[in-house]
C-alpha cells in the first residue's frame, strides 16, 4: 500500500509544468528526447541528421562571409562571428545531450515524478500529525515548481527577443526600402550577413533564393532551441534539487519536535532523513556529471561573445543608435545565459550550507545514543556542500560569474587596441 507522500507526489506529477514542457519540446525539436515516457523517439535520429545538415550549411555560409570580408574590418563581420559561435555551441550541445540522453531522461523523470522522495518510509511511521507534515512538504514542492516555471518562462521571453528580431528584420527592411525610402530597386535582403553557395543554371539558381532565404531564417530558431532548451534544463534540475534540500531541512528541523515526532519514533524518523540525504547526494552527482563539461564550453564561448558584443556596442556608439536596442537584447540574453548557471548552482550550495546548521541545531544532545551518533555522522557528511563544478576546475558561484565578465572586459580591451593599431 502506498503511503500518503507517494500519493501526493503522484498528484504533483499530474499537475501542468509549463517550464519543463517547453524545455522538453525544445530538446525534442533538436532530435533529443529527454522525456521518452511522454513521446516516441522514432523520428529523433532523422531529426538530428536534418538539424545537423541545416546548421552546418548555415555555419559554412557565415564562415564564407567572414573569409570574404576578412580584410575589410572587424565591424563588418562581427555579427557573422557571433552567430557562428552560437550555432556551433548549439551543435555541440545537441551531440553532448544525445550521448548522455539516458542519464538526462532519468534525471527529468526523477525530477518530475519526485522519485527521490518516493518509498522513503517516513509516512509509514506512527506520527501524530501526518497531515500537517505532509501539507508542509507538499507546499515546499509546489512553491518550488512555481518558481521553476517563473524562471524558465522569463528566460523564454528574453531568448525570444533576438530570435524575433532576426525573423522579422528582412520584412521590415523590405517595407522601409520599398515604401518609405522609395528606392527605385527594392528586394528582400537576407536575414543576416552570409554567403550561401548556389549553382547558376542559365536563368535558374539552385538552391533558389527563396530556399536560401528561409535556410538562413531557420538559424535563429536552432539557436533558440539549443540556448533555451538545454540551459533551462539545468535550471529545472538544480532548482528542484534545492527544493529537495529545503524539504530535508524542514524534516531535520522538526526531528526533535514533540508535536510532530514522538520520542520513540525519532530514530526511525532520522533514518528516513539520512536516507533522503543519500538520495539527494546521488541525484546531485548525476547533475554534476551531466553538465560540468558543457558548462565549461558554454562559459568559454559566452566570454568571447560578450567581448565581441562589447566591441560591437562601442562601434554602434560611434556610428549610430539604430541597432543599439537589438545589441543590448543580445547582450542581456548571453549574460543571462551564464548568470542562470551560476545563480541556480549558488542556490543549491546555499541550501546545503544551511542544511549543515540544521543538523547541528536540532537539539540532538538530549536524544538517544543512536540518534546522537547519526547526527554526528551527518555533520561530517554535510560539511562538504553540494557544489557544481565547471569542467572540474572551479565551482559555479557569484565569484566565478564576476571572473567571466572581467575576462570578457579584458578581451574587449585587447581586441579594441589591436583593431586601433
Helices and strands as residue ranges (DSSP letters): H 4-14, H 18-29, H 44-68, H 74-99, H 101-113, G 115-117, G 122-124, H 130-175, I 176-180, E 199-201, E 204-206, H 209-217, H 219-253, G 263-265, H 266-319, H 324-360, G 364-366, H 369-381, E 389-390, E 394-395, H 398-420
